[in-house]
Amino acid sequence: MSYSTTVGVDLAKNVIQISVVSDRGKELCNRSLTRKKFAEFLGKQGPSLVAFEACASAHYWARAAKRHGHEARIIPAKAVAPFRQGQKTDSNDALAVAEAARRPNIKDAPMKTVEQQGLQSIQRSRYLLIQECIALSNHMRGILLEFGVTIPQGFASLLRTLPEVLEDGDNDLPDLYRPTLHRLYGRMLELRIDIEAMTREIDSLVKQHPVCSKLTALEGVGPIGALSLYAALGSGTAFTKGREFAAYLGLTPRQHSSGGKTNIVGLSKKIGNRRLRSILIQGALAYVYRMKEPRTSKDRWLLDLIERAGPRRAAVALANKNVRTAWALVTQGTEYQRREQQAMAA
């Protein structure tokens, strides 16, 4: 559906800049609004194409725009930057968002529902606690090393050794620091309890969710991977095919082609959803190393790929295939069925 006006929105915490552009490309107004005034503007404005630059609160305001009858689009910041003219100001940013929204070849960022954002928030909160636990572990190891106390790698070794270090009066650890170390040790125990509780919560949510439970049937995809996949994919309608979703996550090779010559330059670590891509590749790598004998046609394909390209490249290829299969399962509403090797041979 074509709209007579396009509204480009540059979001901030308290001040929101809007640029209203007509269907002929003329800017009708460019002004800043408070959050309350912007909500009123969405209600009074006639049906329009309202475009937001992907940033904090973009999904919230996009859902609000849709409730008022507008077509909402969320555009990645990388796609908006080429349309900015002049210096970087709020008014220029809002106009650039409106210009990018009018281009036919600009890919939108998938719009998340409240449920998707809730599930994603649980996963990110768990990740935050894991990072805090790792930082605390590194901090204590570094401090103890200054006093000649070395601890082997791994949380199990750290948790086992710390009580012994605290009880040992013959080491060089000063008595004035021991209460602080004991407090940090207690904090690490609390963090690990919270992480385990959140992991169980995710497992329970995934089992009860019809889409997430379906995704766990894929090779190398566990509860964390299934929840993250669903949070990024949603209904799958934002992508026309599975390869688009794989490219969105950064699991397809980049091209640098010219003159009719195709040049594949491999994956980029700086594009796509790096956190989800890491989860999927780690899960695929675990499946690759754990696989003994091929039981399905997919296992046979994977084993042949391991022999040709090595386990790490095979894991990336498996993650790519899993993502494309996940898109097909969600959009078509089907169940994942593994084809046994013997049935294929027959």
C-alpha positions as MATLAB code, in Angstrom:
seq = 'MSYSTTVGVDLAKNVIQISVVSDRGKELCNRSLTRKKFAEFLGKQGPSLVAFEACASAHYWARAAKRHGHEARIIPAKAVAPFRQGQKTDSNDALAVAEAARRPNIKDAPMKTVEQQGLQSIQRSRYLLIQECIALSNHMRGILLEFGVTIPQGFASLLRTLPEVLEDGDNDLPDLYRPTLHRLYGRMLELRIDIEAMTREIDSLVKQHPVCSKLTALEGVGPIGALSLYAALGSGTAFTKGREFAAYLGLTPRQHSSGGKTNIVGLSKKIGNRRLRSILIQGALAYVYRMKEPRTSKDRWLLDLIERAGPRRAAVALANKNVRTAWALVTQGTEYQRREQQAMAA';
ca = [
       0.000    0.000    0.000;
       1.345    3.460   -0.914;
       0.979    6.348    1.523;
       0.779   10.078    0.767;
       3.251   10.932    3.514;
       6.346    9.352    4.993;
       7.407   10.135    8.554;
      11.063    9.654    9.421;
      11.673    9.358   13.156;
      14.971    9.864   14.979;
      14.470    8.453   18.467;
      16.112    9.543   21.694;
      15.308    9.047   25.357;
      13.308   12.246   25.920;
      13.313   14.159   22.611;
      12.023   12.644   19.346;
      12.706   14.317   16.002;
      10.245   13.788   13.145;
      10.506   14.650    9.452;
       7.273   14.504    7.416;
       7.863   14.063    3.667;
       5.165   14.167    0.968;
       4.763   11.569   -1.773;
       6.584   13.964   -4.141;
       9.641   14.059   -1.876;
       9.064   17.509   -0.385;
       9.717   17.909    3.328;
       6.570   19.299    4.942;
       7.906   19.737    8.464;
      10.866   18.811   10.634;
      10.498   19.328   14.377;
      11.249   17.807   17.755;
       8.603   16.407   20.090;
       8.476   15.073   23.605;
       7.460   11.466   24.133;
       3.931   12.518   25.095;
       3.589   14.847   22.088;
       4.917   12.170   19.738;
       2.312    9.682   20.984;
      -0.367   12.329   20.325;
       1.116   12.978   16.872;
       0.766    9.297   15.945;
      -2.901    9.413   16.895;
      -3.677   12.594   14.942;
      -1.563   11.883   11.846;
      -3.383   10.263    8.914;
      -2.290    6.765    7.818;
       1.381    7.133    6.861;
       4.562    5.188    6.434;
       6.370    5.739    9.748;
      10.035    4.729    9.665;
      12.338    4.382   12.645;
      16.084    3.965   12.773;
      16.909    0.718   14.593;
      17.838    1.704   18.154;
      16.563    1.485   21.705;
      12.744    1.753   21.967;
      12.286    1.436   18.177;
      10.140   -1.707   18.536;
       7.990   -0.074   21.210;
       7.217    2.966   19.076;
       6.780    0.870   15.910;
       4.112   -1.206   17.652;
       2.462    2.037   18.824;
       2.457    3.357   15.254;
       0.826    0.155   13.968;
      -1.918    0.434   16.598;
      -2.801    3.857   15.149;
      -3.149    2.438   11.633;
       0.267    3.390   10.252;
       2.697    1.154    8.400;
       5.787    0.932   10.580;
       9.287    0.094    9.371;
      12.503   -0.281   11.361;
      15.571    0.455    9.246;
      19.131   -0.516   10.267;
      21.373    2.442   11.068;
      23.900    1.261    8.473;
      21.259    1.668    5.740;
      20.270    5.154    6.926;
      23.779    6.671    7.061;
      24.289    7.031    3.247;
      21.164    9.227    2.980;
      22.282   11.767    5.594;
      23.234   15.110    4.054;
      25.244   17.711    5.921;
      26.359   17.350    9.504;
      24.978   14.809   11.930;
      22.028   16.500   13.603;
      18.661   15.234   14.769;
      16.838   16.985   11.926;
      19.212   15.582    9.283;
      18.957   12.109   10.815;
      15.139   12.186   10.733;
      15.131   13.278    7.092;
      17.657   10.551    6.231;
      15.364    7.927    7.832;
      12.459    9.181    5.712;
      14.601    9.085    2.555;
      15.820    5.539    3.301;
      12.258    4.343    3.932;
      11.220    5.467    0.433;
      13.891    3.347   -1.297;
      12.664   -0.037   -2.625;
      15.891   -1.960   -1.980;
      16.309   -1.143    1.723;
      15.886   -4.199    3.962;
      13.907   -3.695    7.155;
      14.907   -5.018   10.536;
      12.381   -7.654   11.714;
       9.828   -6.145   14.086;
       9.567   -7.991   17.384;
       6.448   -8.633   19.399;
       6.250   -8.056   23.135;
       6.608  -11.819   23.692;
       9.730  -11.994   21.536;
      11.342   -9.098   23.346;
      10.477  -10.675   26.687;
      12.126  -13.959   25.745;
      15.131  -12.130   24.333;
      15.434  -10.095   27.538;
      15.624  -13.263   29.637;
      18.398  -14.638   27.443;
      20.350  -11.367   27.507;
      19.966  -11.031   31.268;
      21.377  -14.530   31.676;
      24.256  -13.605   29.373;
      24.932  -10.511   31.497;
      25.210  -12.634   34.649;
      27.572  -15.032   32.861;
      29.793  -12.120   31.807;
      29.763  -10.786   35.364;
      30.728  -14.218   36.657;
      33.619  -14.445   34.186;
      34.813  -10.936   35.078;
      34.685  -11.764   38.796;
      36.602  -14.986   38.198;
      39.329  -13.192   36.244;
      39.537  -10.500   38.911;
      40.082  -12.985   41.740;
      42.594  -15.024   39.742;
      44.585  -11.882   38.916;
      44.600  -10.692   42.534;
      45.652  -14.089   43.896;
      48.422  -14.376   41.316;
      49.980  -11.232   42.815;
      50.396  -13.204   46.040;
      51.805  -16.326   44.394;
      48.533  -18.300   44.365;
      47.800  -19.937   40.995;
      44.508  -21.642   40.186;
      43.922  -24.012   37.236;
      41.483  -23.015   34.496;
      37.745  -23.545   34.904;
      35.086  -22.511   37.400;
      35.179  -25.918   39.076;
      38.868  -25.476   39.952;
      38.273  -21.934   41.187;
      35.329  -22.853   43.403;
      37.215  -25.833   44.795;
      40.443  -23.928   45.476;
      39.128  -20.672   46.950;
      37.996  -22.161   50.300;
      41.403  -23.847   50.634;
      43.171  -20.539   49.934;
      41.058  -18.742   52.524;
      41.746  -21.404   55.158;
      45.475  -21.655   54.446;
      47.316  -19.411   56.894;
      50.741  -20.207   55.463;
      50.269  -18.545   52.069;
      51.232  -14.937   51.373;
      47.651  -13.736   51.148;
      47.352  -10.816   53.649;
      44.801  -11.245   56.419;
      43.276   -7.828   55.713;
      42.233   -8.991   52.213;
      40.732  -12.330   53.247;
      37.292  -10.900   54.212;
      37.055   -9.187   50.809;
      38.003  -12.386   48.993;
      35.420  -14.288   51.011;
      32.789  -11.719   49.995;
      33.722  -12.088   46.322;
      33.591  -15.873   46.660;
      30.070  -15.615   48.090;
      29.064  -13.286   45.259;
      30.268  -15.834   42.699;
      28.228  -18.579   44.351;
      25.147  -16.338   44.207;
      25.765  -15.587   40.530;
      26.065  -19.254   39.655;
      22.836  -20.030   41.532;
      21.045  -17.251   39.621;
      22.454  -18.466   36.289;
      21.327  -22.035   36.961;
      17.860  -20.787   37.957;
      17.545  -18.738   34.767;
      18.759  -21.700   32.697;
      16.017  -23.876   34.201;
      13.493  -21.108   33.531;
      14.551  -20.970   29.871;
      14.328  -24.762   29.584;
      10.794  -24.661   30.970;
       9.722  -21.806   28.694;
      11.147  -23.524   25.609;
       9.343  -26.784   26.377;
       6.012  -24.970   26.769;
       6.437  -22.764   23.688;
       5.178  -24.462   20.491;
       7.722  -22.829   18.145;
      10.776  -23.001   20.418;
      10.175  -26.669   21.257;
       9.962  -27.384   17.527;
      13.339  -25.735   16.918;
      15.126  -27.875   19.515;
      14.732  -30.867   17.159;
      17.421  -29.358   14.899;
      20.935  -30.773   15.186;
      23.047  -28.730   17.597;
      20.201  -26.423   18.677;
      19.443  -26.475   22.399;
      17.038  -24.417   24.518;
      19.237  -21.289   24.469;
      19.695  -21.492   20.701;
      15.986  -22.180   20.097;
      14.880  -19.242   22.225;
      17.386  -16.904   20.543;
      16.350  -18.127   17.094;
      12.680  -17.478   17.780;
      13.420  -14.032   19.244;
      15.246  -13.079   16.034;
      12.937  -14.863   13.578;
       9.460  -14.382   15.000;
       6.842  -15.363   12.413;
       9.489  -15.398    9.665;
       7.448  -13.098    7.401;
      10.188  -10.448    7.452;
      12.293  -12.733    5.227;
      11.257  -14.013    1.799;
      13.399  -17.150    2.067;
      15.643  -18.986    4.484;
      18.811  -17.712    2.847;
      17.791  -14.127    3.671;
      17.496  -15.058    7.338;
      20.907  -16.770    7.234;
      22.408  -13.654    5.626;
      20.724  -11.478    8.269;
      22.523  -13.471   10.979;
      25.826  -13.324    9.085;
      26.008  -17.043    8.240;
      26.389  -16.685    4.467;
      29.679  -15.851    2.682;
      30.198  -12.282    1.539;
      30.743  -11.489   -2.128;
      33.140   -9.020   -3.730;
      32.339   -9.566   -7.400;
      32.997   -7.451  -10.472;
      33.067   -7.865  -14.232;
      31.038  -11.062  -14.157;
      33.559  -12.757  -11.854;
      32.202  -14.067   -8.584;
      34.577  -13.790   -5.638;
      33.551  -15.340   -2.309;
      35.492  -13.809    0.591;
      34.075  -15.786    3.536;
      32.123  -14.788    6.639;
      32.510  -11.442    8.352;
      32.734  -11.259   12.130;
      31.498   -7.661   12.191;
      28.086   -8.034   10.543;
      24.914   -9.880   11.460;
      23.744  -11.029   14.859;
      27.100  -11.981   16.370;
      25.754  -13.345   19.648;
      23.174  -15.636   18.047;
      25.632  -16.687   15.356;
      28.115  -17.673   18.058;
      25.483  -19.737   19.911;
      24.456  -21.569   16.742;
      28.027  -22.301   15.633;
      29.052  -23.521   19.089;
      26.037  -25.825   19.206;
      26.798  -27.116   15.710;
      30.435  -27.649   16.643;
      29.391  -29.682   19.689;
      27.193  -31.841   17.453;
      30.045  -32.290   14.961;
      32.500  -33.488   17.602;
      29.920  -35.717   19.293;
      28.757  -37.452   16.116;
      30.129  -40.988   15.836;
      28.253  -42.727   13.058;
      25.895  -41.082   10.535;
      22.291  -42.047   11.274;
      20.545  -39.748    8.795;
      21.164  -38.406    5.314;
      22.021  -35.063    6.894;
      24.628  -36.756    9.078;
      26.123  -38.352    5.957;
      26.295  -34.947    4.269;
      27.909  -33.489    7.392;
      30.458  -36.299    7.654;
      31.488  -35.877    4.019;
      31.859  -32.137    4.599;
      34.033  -32.717    7.684;
      36.365  -34.896    5.642;
      36.604  -32.276    2.862;
      36.691  -29.008    4.777;
      37.348  -29.824    8.438;
      35.097  -29.760   11.516;
      34.936  -25.974   12.005;
      33.807  -25.152    8.489;
      31.372  -28.046    8.663;
      29.948  -26.579   11.887;
      29.365  -23.222   10.173;
      27.663  -24.984    7.263;
      25.457  -26.936    9.692;
      24.506  -23.726   11.491;
      23.603  -22.172    8.138;
      21.443  -25.168    7.195;
      19.771  -25.143   10.620;
      18.835  -21.481   10.255;
      17.316  -22.015    6.827;
      15.438  -25.080    8.072;
      14.179  -23.102   11.084;
      12.744  -20.448    8.752;
      10.934  -23.157    6.750;
       9.548  -24.818    9.887;
       8.191  -21.541   11.277;
       6.736  -20.116    8.055;
       5.218  -23.404    6.861;
       4.098  -24.626   10.282;
       5.661  -28.066    9.823;
       7.593  -30.375   12.145;
      11.241  -31.304   11.662;
      11.603  -34.911   10.526;
      14.941  -36.665   10.294;
      15.306  -39.016    7.343;
      17.035  -42.181    8.474;
      20.059  -43.346    6.514;
      18.638  -46.853    5.951;
      15.432  -45.416    4.505;
      17.496  -43.330    2.107;
      19.533  -46.351    1.037;
      16.356  -48.319    0.312;
];
